[in-house]
């Protein structure tokens, strides 16, 4: 089976679990469930929670689970809490933060000023 390569412009991030590569992605449905599960009233509050370092191991697990779900992986056959994450807890936190950041990032061309725009 050929491994998928992450596409950062789609908000995808790669995580290695039990020596297998998984591409994670946050869909709108996964974000809505994540908001409810983490008891945040908005996506901005959810992002700020991670940006300010006010997250827990349970938050990381919830975010990675949502990313796996959004990436189309079968969560019934994958025990994320018991999985061996290559890079450990630090890598799990890094991937979770990157997943959240990429979900709201603009493509480079959308973020660059228009050359015809005189400022």
C-alpha positions in Angstrom: 0.0 0.0 0.0 1.4 3.4 -1.0 1.7 6.0 1.7 -0.1 9.3 1.3 2.0 12.4 1.4 0.6 15.3 3.5 -0.7 18.4 1.7 -0.1 21.4 4.0 -2.4 23.6 1.9 -5.3 21.2 2.8 -4.4 21.5 6.5 -2.8 18.0 6.6 -0.1 16.9 9.0 1.6 13.5 9.3 1.8 11.5 12.5 3.7 8.2 13.0 1.7 5.8 15.2 3.0 2.3 15.8 5.5 2.7 13.0 2.7 3.6 10.5 2.2 6.9 8.8 -1.1 8.7 9.2 -2.2 11.9 7.5 -4.4 14.0 9.8 -6.8 16.7 8.8 -9.4 18.7 10.6 -12.8 18.9 8.8 -15.5 21.3 9.9 -17.4 18.5 11.5 -14.4 17.4 13.5 -13.7 21.0 14.6 -17.3 21.3 15.8 -17.1 18.1 17.8 -13.7 19.2 19.2 -15.2 22.5 20.3 -17.9 20.7 22.2 -15.6 18.1 23.6 -13.1 20.7 24.9 -15.9 23.0 26.1 -14.9 26.0 24.1 -17.5 28.4 22.7 -15.6 29.3 19.5 -12.8 28.3 17.2 -10.9 31.4 18.2 -11.0 30.3 21.8 -9.9 26.8 20.9 -6.9 28.2 18.9 -6.0 30.6 21.7 -6.0 27.7 24.2 -3.2 26.1 22.2 -1.4 29.3 21.4 -1.2 30.3 25.0 -0.1 26.9 26.2 -3.3 26.2 28.2 -3.7 22.7 26.9 -3.6 19.3 28.5 -2.6 15.8 27.4 -6.3 15.1 27.0 -6.6 18.1 24.7 -3.8 16.8 22.5 -5.4 13.4 22.4 -8.7 14.9 21.4 -7.2 17.1 18.7 -5.2 14.1 17.3 -8.3 11.9 17.4 -10.3 14.6 15.5 -7.4 14.9 12.9 -7.4 11.1 12.4 -11.2 11.1 11.9 -10.9 14.0 9.5 -8.1 12.2 7.6 -10.5 9.3 7.1 -8.9 6.8 9.4 -10.8 4.1 11.2 -10.8 5.0 14.8 -12.4 1.8 15.9 -9.4 -0.2 15.0 -6.9 2.4 16.3 -6.3 2.8 20.0 -4.7 6.3 20.0 -4.3 6.4 23.8 -2.3 3.2 23.8 -0.4 3.8 20.5 3.3 4.3 20.3 3.8 7.8 18.9 7.2 8.3 17.2 8.7 11.3 19.0 6.6 10.8 22.2 4.5 13.4 23.9 6.5 16.3 22.6 5.9 15.2 19.0 2.2 14.6 19.7 1.9 18.2 21.0 3.9 19.6 18.0 1.7 17.7 15.5 -1.5 18.8 17.3 -0.5 22.4 17.3 0.6 22.2 13.7 -2.7 20.5 12.7 -4.7 23.3 14.3 -2.5 26.1 12.8 -2.7 24.6 9.3 -6.4 24.3 9.5 -6.6 28.1 9.6 -3.6 29.0 7.4 -4.1 30.8 4.1 -2.2 29.6 1.1 0.9 31.7 0.4 -0.5 33.4 -2.7 -3.6 34.5 -0.7 -1.4 36.0 2.0 0.9 37.9 -0.4 0.0 41.5 -1.4 -1.3 42.1 -4.9 1.6 43.4 -7.0 -0.8 45.9 -8.6 -1.9 47.3 -5.2 -0.1 50.5 -4.6 0.6 51.0 -0.9 
